[in-house]
Amino acid sequence: MVSEAQLKAAKKWNDKNKDKQRIYRYRSYARKFVRDLATADDLKELRKMIDEKLNSN
């Protein structure tokens, strides 16, 4: 069971860190997609997108 203090602290952190939460959630979705759902064509497309993103910086 989670204490009231822990719930309050978690809510406070969540309220202050919406952007971080979004990044963590999307990263998790991306990893799950690559690991469990992506086809070879999906992976090739993602590789191309990643390479373009890395080379643009």
Secondary structure, DSSP 4 states (H G I P E B T S, - for coil): ---HHHHHHHHHHHHH-HHHHHHHHHHHHHHHIIIII--HHHHHHHHHHHHHHHHH-
